[in-house]
Amino acid sequence: MICCLILLCCFHLEANSKFGNPDAELSALKAKYPDNPFITILQKRDVTIIPDENGVPVTYIKDTQIEMILSENGADMSEGKEFFNSKTNVKKFEAYSLVPDQNKYKKIAITKFTKSAEFGDYLYYDDTYCYAFNFPATGKGVKRFTYSEMEIKDPYYPLIFFFAGNVPVDRAELTITMPENVKINFQLFGADTSAVQSSKVKKGKQITYCWTSHQPKVYDQDFLAPGIRYFRPHLIVNIASCSVKKDTTHYIGTMDELFRWMNQNTGDLNKIISPEIKQMTDSVTQGITDTTEKVRAIYKWVQNNIKYIAIEDGDNGFVPREASLVLKRRYGDCKDKSSLLTAMIRAVGEKASMASVGTRELPYKYSKFPSIACANHMVAVWWNKDKLQVLDGTSRYNKLEDVPSAIQGKECVLGTGDGQYQIFEIPVADAICNAQIDTIRLSIDHEMLTGRGSSTIYGETKSTIVHRLDGKEKEKQIAFWPAAISSVSDRMLITDLKTSDLNEVNNPLNVGFGFQLPNYLTWQDKKVYVNMNIERELSQLEVKADRTLPIEIESKKEHRIIYQLKIPENMQVNYLPPLMVFDNPLFGFSLKYEQTDHEICLRTNIYQNTLLVEGKDISAFREMLDALKRAYRQTITLSLK
């Protein structure tokens, strides 16, 4: 944690002339960035790696960030935050405003800093903390300056540096200097790494790497995009090795070395099954003879009885606790739940391992660039004969055979015994595994459309909906249901709602509901126009023509709907829309109208067969959405006989 923190609190000091003339700087930057109210002038990190007296590399970091306010609305830009974690020993931190004062800047330092914890995703425990503060005298032409000095004594901990953000960065620079006996591995990630230039200079026994970017593209993430690491250019650096005299210590330069580090954290865990674990496992599996059903019962018990919570930081962010301790406490994070799952599965004589994995928030692959940065989650893996079955203890609503979409398609690393490991790519569930199948019976009641619906919902689609329904009062469940089915109108009134047991994870979710759509029908003379598409999945999605950011799909999915409209005895059908189809291997739909003697049937099928839409497929996806919205607008026509 923090050993020493120096906060510089100097008031109204005239800044050095190196900051330039305020008016000239503001004019130049306004001309360069005419549409931006705020920019980063410099984002700089200087890193020095020096072996300590024991030959262990220590990383020293100096971070500098200079920003400028270009608009009149500076009052909204006073808030500042700087983030650290338990691996970084902060030695010095200062922040201040540089306020234009005629032909120079006046420095006004910050005196109050508030330290608070900042939590990321709900899976791995995140020990990030931040210093929050307010820049004084923020206004047009004011510079915001932050500077910090840190040291990292853990040679396994990776460095990550972003060259772009959600505001323009005029210049970003990373330098790493080290003696020639220290070796590093690094790789650039992001959408356009060509925006980053690199160089390597050797001077005596010192080597300096430098990466710079000038005005890289601004990537402003939206709700459709995957995690920022997919597109913002950034560098990950590992210390690979350090040689002292004739001895070389290897850290993380290869996958073998990364697993050796992982195995130090998990290899000796749960070597012996404690009596408490055995007793609980026997109780949970009592009367069950089939092995798969035993594992199913264990999984369900951990899902329902071990609460997700994390209370410690530091190395506990990487090291699971003993299963017996997790069982005693009845809480833990993803690592702790995985520890307990593996121990209980072993207690019934089956092979199980813990596995590190990165959620889909991270674009990295162990097979391409092994690093601690590849993982932010841990799961258990059951060796079901020759098939590996992933069990995510943080998931409450998935059955044994289902894997949460957040880790589908991702590589995980698991120990196979005797210090060996395997990289396993978690399968992506087919669209049919996450299907929603609806039957909607419609009736015309003057200007109102009424009816009843029934839904059978599977996999991740079920998990998402159950999460929203579970524990809610009936009124809140009813209020949520129009959004769950992407209702055509916010005036839809759900008259009743019944669900199957929300806690039954092994069967699909069944939902029955009644509804009314007042003032929905359009009458003209003796004709009535009826839009049968009361569920309109994807209709609210807008993809701009110039979009370049990828589009993340939560899970592969198929949605089938059968609408059945009873034809009133005093009416006849005048018009049915034609067949409408958009067929693409990755996504598409079909809407088909049919008539019998007594009813009109509309069969709708919408499918998404990918988790990420990118490149040229983005325009095709937009075309599909446009075509689907046109199809949704089609109406049938009936008239009085």
Secondary structure, 3 states (H helix, E strand, C coil): CCCCCCECCCCCEECCHHHCCHHHHHHHHHHHCCCCCEEEEEEEEEEEEEECCCCCEEEEEEEEEEEEECCCCHHHHCEEEEEECCCCEEEEEEEEEEEEECCEEEEEECCCCEEEECCCCCCCCCCCEEEEEECCCCCCCCEEEEEEEEEECCCCCCEEEECCCCCCECEEEEEEEEECCEEEEEEEECCCHHHCEEEEEEECCEEEEEEEEECCCCCCCCCCCCCHHHCCCEEEEEEEEEEECCEEEECCCCHHHHHHHHHHHHCCCCCCCCHHHHHHHHHHCCCCCCHHHHHHHHHHHHHHHCEECCCCCHHHHCCCCCHHHHHHHCEECHHHHHHHHHHHHHHCCCCEEEEEECCCCCCCCCCCCCCHHHCCEEEEEEEECCEEEEECCCCCCCCCCCCCHHHCCCEEEEEEECCEEEEEECCCCCHHHHCEEEEEEEEEECCEEEEEEEEEECHHHHHHHHHHHCCCCHHHHHHHHHHHCCECCCCCEEEEEEECCCCCCCCCEEEEEEEEECCCCEEECCEEEECCCCECCCCCCCCCCCCCCCEECCCCEEEEEEEEEECCCCEEEEECCCCEEEECCCEEEEEEEEECCCEEEEEEEEEECCCEECCCHHHHHHHHHHHHHHHHCCCEEEEEC
